[in-house]
Amino acid sequence: MKTIEYILSQNGKIVLILHLNPDPDCIGSALALYQVLKKFNKDVIIISKDELPETVNFLKDFDKIIVSNEVPKAQLYILIDHSEVDRSGFDIKGNILKIDHHISDVVYSEYDFVDPEAPSTTHLILNLIKDFDESLIDENIAECIFIGLMSDTGNFTYSNLKSAFSSALYLANKNFNLVKFSEKYTRNSSINRMRLLQLALSTLKQDGEIAYIIVRSEFYEISGAKRYENYGIVDYPLSLKDIKVALKFEEINKNKWKVNLRSKMGINIQPFAKKYGGGGHENAAAFRIEGTEENIINNVISDLKEYLKIS
């Protein structure tokens, strides 16, 4: 029995679980699968622990996603775009499977659908639907899938582009309007996000082949931006000439930081993030760390320089 057939065989409640700080790939994947299951009249809901980014609020059934601190009892829990329950922020026990493209040794079910080489989780969702019944793919599902592809490939600039382009071409050949999808996603920023970007760019620094940017907690108060609106900011230092790795140091709380990393082709920064207890992909990874801003930046940059020498 395949993953999609196993999911459809469930007669009770199915809960799709988003990861903390859900991004467009996570949300698009969940909504695409949700819409497929609804076509079969399944009792399915989507749960998120954290606030949802309004940048993808145009996706069908976005308003059906439940933001809650608790998860209801269900026959099946599906982790969407994350490899372990801890990444959901919930304490989940029961029948679990995951659909994901992150590197992990954790297995929840024989029906887990995982491929670390996939450019996005929406790419995996598309393959699941295609293999089962491609006639289920309508415009709304196609839009969810395409937004995830764009988001997790940095608008088609990261690795695994062959697979990403193949999925995009499949949707284009089905006569879905990818230009319309793209415009709704890439031209949907608030003026507050632009103000946040302005503040973050004022911190931009280059250190040899490394560049980094800082997003302090006070920036959100000054700009009026939401936390989810810092998406894509780490790509700005990566666009600099001669830079191999870019970092975004985001202050979560006092002395608590999230560090996002991006790298250019040929530089695998996933092992570096794993060293700090994080993870991700070859060209996009992240981890959390505690300490003062100065100490964290100095230590991480110093370690990264050594890593680049031996990697």
C-alpha positions in Angstrom: 0.0 0.0 0.0 1.3 3.4 -1.0 1.4 6.5 1.3 -1.6 8.2 -0.2 -3.6 5.0 -0.3 -2.8 4.4 3.4 -3.9 7.9 4.3 -7.1 7.5 2.4 -7.8 4.1 4.2 -8.2 6.0 7.5 -11.8 6.2 8.7 -11.2 8.5 11.6 -9.8 12.1 12.1 -6.6 13.0 10.3 -4.6 15.9 11.5 -2.0 17.6 9.4 0.7 19.1 11.6 2.7 22.2 10.5 6.1 22.9 11.9 7.0 25.8 14.1 7.1 29.1 12.2 5.5 27.5 9.1 6.8 28.6 5.8 5.1 28.6 2.3 6.4 25.1 1.5 5.0 23.7 4.7 1.6 25.5 4.3 1.3 24.8 0.6 2.0 21.1 1.1 -0.5 20.8 3.9 -3.2 22.7 2.0 -2.6 20.6 -1.2 -3.0 17.4 0.7 -5.9 18.7 2.7 -7.8 19.6 -0.5 -7.2 16.1 -1.9 -8.4 14.4 1.2 -11.5 16.7 1.2 -12.3 15.4 -2.2 -12.8 12.0 -0.6 -14.8 13.5 2.3 -12.2 12.8 4.9 -12.4 14.2 8.4 -9.1 16.2 8.2 -7.8 19.4 9.8 -4.6 21.4 9.7 -3.0 22.5 13.0 -0.2 25.1 13.6 1.4 26.1 16.9 2.6 29.4 15.5 1.1 32.3 13.7 0.6 31.9 10.0 2.4 34.2 7.4 -0.2 36.3 5.6 2.1 36.3 2.5 0.3 33.1 1.4 -3.2 33.9 2.7 -4.5 33.8 -0.9 -4.1 30.0 -1.1 -7.4 28.2 -1.0 -8.4 27.0 2.5 -5.7 29.1 4.2 -8.5 30.2 6.6 -9.2 26.6 7.5 -5.8 26.2 9.2 -6.2 26.1 13.0 -3.7 27.9 15.2 -3.8 26.2 18.6 -1.7 25.1 21.5 -3.4 21.7 21.6 -3.8 18.9 19.1 -7.1 16.9 19.1 -7.1 13.1 19.3 -6.9 11.6 15.9 -6.6 8.3 14.1 -3.6 9.6 12.1 -1.1 12.5 12.6 0.9 13.6 9.5 4.0 15.7 10.0 4.2 18.0 7.0 7.7 19.3 6.0 9.4 18.4 9.2 11.3 15.3 10.3 10.5 15.1 14.0 7.6 15.7 16.3 9.6 18.2 18.3 9.7 20.6 15.3 5.9 20.9 15.6 5.9 22.3 19.1 3.4 19.7 20.2 3.5 16.6 22.3 2.0 14.1 19.9 1.5 10.4 20.7 -0.3 8.0 18.4 -0.2 6.9 14.8 2.3 9.2 13.0 3.7 9.4 9.6 5.7 12.2 7.9 6.0 13.7 4.4 9.2 15.6 4.3 12.4 16.4 2.5 14.8 17.0 5.4 17.7 14.8 6.4 16.8 12.7 9.4 17.2 9.1 10.8 13.8 9.3 12.6 11.2 6.9 11.1 7.6 7.0 12.3 5.9 4.7 9.9 6.5 2.3 7.0 4.3 4.8 5.0 6.6 7.8 5.7 7.3 9.6 2.4 10.7 11.2 2.6 13.3 12.3 0.1 16.1 14.6 1.2 17.0 15.2 -2.5 13.6 16.7 -3.2 13.6 20.5 -3.8 10.5 21.0 -1.7 7.8 19.0 0.2 5.2 20.3 -2.3 7.3 18.4 -4.9 6.7 15.2 -2.9 3.0 16.0 -2.5 2.7 16.5 -6.3 4.4 13.1 -6.9 2.1 11.4 -4.4 -1.0 12.8 -6.2 0.3 12.1 -9.7 1.1 8.5 -8.9 -2.4 8.0 -7.4 -4.7 10.0 -9.6 -3.4 13.1 -11.4 -6.9 14.2 -12.3 -7.3 15.3 -8.7 -4.9 18.2 -9.4 -6.9 21.4 -9.9 -5.9 25.0 -10.1 -6.0 25.5 -6.3 -3.8 22.5 -5.6 -1.4 23.4 -8.4 -1.0 26.9 -6.9 -0.2 25.5 -3.4 2.4 23.2 -5.0 4.0 25.9 -7.1 4.3 28.4 -4.2 6.1 25.7 -2.2 8.5 25.1 -5.1 9.3 28.8 -5.4 9.7 29.3 -1.7 12.0 26.4 -0.9 14.3 26.9 -4.0 14.7 30.7 -3.4 12.6 31.4 -6.5 14.5 28.6 -8.4 18.1 29.5 -7.4 19.0 26.7 -5.0 20.2 23.2 -5.7 17.9 20.3 -7.0 16.6 22.6 -9.6 16.2 19.9 -12.2 13.5 18.3 -10.0 12.0 21.7 -9.2 11.8 22.6 -12.9 10.3 19.2 -13.8 7.5 19.8 -11.3 6.9 23.4 -12.6 7.0 22.2 -16.2 4.4 19.5 -15.3 2.1 22.1 -13.9 2.7 24.4 -16.9 1.9 21.6 -19.4 -1.4 21.2 -17.5 -2.1 24.8 -18.5 -2.0 26.2 -15.0 -1.0 29.9 -15.0 2.3 29.9 -13.2 2.9 33.6 -13.9 -0.3 34.4 -12.0 0.8 32.2 -9.1 4.2 33.7 -9.0 2.9 37.3 -9.0 0.6 36.7 -6.2 3.4 35.3 -4.1 6.3 37.6 -4.9 4.3 40.8 -5.0 2.4 40.4 -1.8 4.7 42.2 0.8 3.6 44.8 3.3 5.2 48.2 3.7 6.2 47.1 7.2 8.2 44.2 5.7 10.1 46.8 3.6 10.8 48.8 6.7 12.1 45.7 8.5 14.3 44.9 5.5 15.7 48.4 5.6 16.7 48.0 9.3 18.2 44.6 8.7 20.2 45.7 5.7 21.7 48.5 7.8 23.5 45.7 9.8 24.9 44.0 6.7 28.6 43.0 7.1 31.1 41.1 5.0 34.0 39.0 6.4 35.9 37.5 3.5 33.7 34.9 1.8 31.1 35.2 4.5 28.4 37.9 4.8 25.7 38.2 7.5 22.8 40.3 8.5 21.2 40.8 11.9 17.5 41.0 12.8 17.1 42.3 16.4 13.8 42.0 18.3 13.5 45.8 18.4 13.3 45.9 14.6 9.8 44.4 14.7 8.6 47.1 17.1 10.2 49.9 15.0 9.0 48.6 11.6 5.6 47.2 12.7 6.4 44.0 10.8 5.4 40.5 12.0 8.1 37.9 12.7 7.2 35.8 9.7 8.0 38.8 7.5 11.7 38.3 7.9 11.5 35.5 5.2 14.1 35.8 2.4 16.2 38.4 4.2 19.1 35.9 4.4 19.3 35.8 0.6 20.4 39.4 0.4 23.9 38.9 1.8 24.2 35.7 -0.3 23.7 37.8 -3.5 27.0 39.7 -2.8 29.9 39.1 -5.2 32.5 36.5 -3.9 30.3 35.4 -1.0 30.0 31.7 -0.4 27.9 31.6 2.7 25.4 34.0 4.2 23.9 34.1 7.6 20.9 35.8 9.3 21.2 36.2 13.1 17.6 36.7 14.4 17.0 37.6 18.0 14.1 35.5 19.3 14.3 36.5 23.0 17.0 38.0 25.2 20.2 36.0 24.5 18.3 33.5 22.3 18.9 33.5 18.6 18.0 31.7 15.5 20.7 31.4 12.8 19.7 30.8 9.2 22.4 29.9 6.7 22.4 29.9 2.9 25.3 28.8 0.6 26.2 28.9 -3.0 26.6 25.8 -5.1 29.3 23.4 -3.9 29.1 24.5 -0.3 27.2 22.1 2.0 26.3 23.9 5.2 23.9 21.2 6.5 26.7 19.5 8.6 27.7 22.9 10.1 24.1 23.5 11.2 23.9 19.9 12.6 27.0 20.6 14.7 24.9 23.3 16.5 21.9 21.0 16.9 20.1 22.2 13.8 19.7 20.8 10.3 18.3 21.5 6.9 19.6 21.0 3.4 22.9 21.4 1.5 22.3 25.0 0.6 19.8 26.1 3.3 20.0 25.2 7.0 19.3 26.7 10.4 19.9 26.3 14.2 19.2 27.9 17.5 21.8 29.2 19.9 22.0 31.1 23.2 24.3 33.9 24.2 25.0 37.6 23.6 24.8 39.0 20.1 28.6 39.8 20.0 29.7 36.4 21.3 27.4 34.4 19.1 28.4 36.2 15.9 32.1 36.1 16.7 32.0 32.4 17.6 29.8 31.2 14.8 31.7 33.2 12.1 35.0 31.9 13.5 33.7 28.3 13.4 32.3 28.8 9.9 35.7 30.0 8.6 37.3 26.9 9.9 34.6 24.7 8.4 34.9 26.3 5.0 38.7 25.5 5.0 38.1 21.8 5.5 34.7 21.2 3.8 
